[in-house]
Amino acid sequence: MEKIQEMTGEEITELWMKYYSSHETISAVIPTQIYEMILNRSASCPMFLYALPQNEGYELFLGQWSGHELHFTSLINVQTMGEHAPSQLILYHYPDLKEEKGVVLMTAEMDPKFITVHQAQCLANQVQLFYGTQRQETFRLVETFNHNPADFKHMSVIAELEQSGLGPAPPPRRLVETLETD
């Protein structure tokens, strides 16, 4: 912390991202304003169901906030092990610099037997999509999951994910179809 006191938020961002680029994990630097929104929303809506694209369909993960940490566990593990289900990905947020430098640092701890760096990045991107969004309709999915679970539909999460571009791309049109319709 002493070494970065003289650095700007941009310099800290560059240093943080460069350092973690050589590690088998994910990292991010979140602007204070966005992190404050995410943190405030996580206080009233501490859990959400995330959809991780797989080869065939999606695997669902439960994300649960605990202070500045976000723990992800596959839904199948939650259903089979309950509260003893281990976290397969934990996002750690470090808000020490948010006031003075305008940034919150994030890194992750992940179980490589269950989740890849690419999959961890997809889940982290969804946190911003659902908790850091300006679109009230998108955050409403999080509110529904937490406050009206009987009305929650997991397919709405998948639809939002695909609409945002974070889900899998639609299957390519066959070349024959392309030639016939062009």
Secondary structure as GFF3:
##gff-version 3
##sequence-region A 1 182
A	DSSP	alpha_helix	9	20	.	.	.	ID=ss1
A	DSSP	beta_strand	27	31	.	.	.	ID=ss2
A	DSSP	alpha_helix	32	44	.	.	.	ID=ss3
A	DSSP	beta_strand	47	53	.	.	.	ID=ss4
A	DSSP	beta_strand	58	66	.	.	.	ID=ss5
A	DSSP	beta_strand	69	74	.	.	.	ID=ss6
A	DSSP	alpha_helix	75	81	.	.	.	ID=ss7
A	DSSP	three_ten_helix	82	84	.	.	.	ID=ss8
A	DSSP	beta_strand	89	94	.	.	.	ID=ss9
A	DSSP	three_ten_helix	95	97	.	.	.	ID=ss10
A	DSSP	beta_strand	103	110	.	.	.	ID=ss11
A	DSSP	alpha_helix	117	131	.	.	.	ID=ss12
A	DSSP	alpha_helix	136	147	.	.	.	ID=ss13
A	DSSP	three_ten_helix	149	151	.	.	.	ID=ss14
A	DSSP	alpha_helix	154	164	.	.	.	ID=ss15
A	DSSP	alpha_helix	175	181	.	.	.	ID=ss16
###
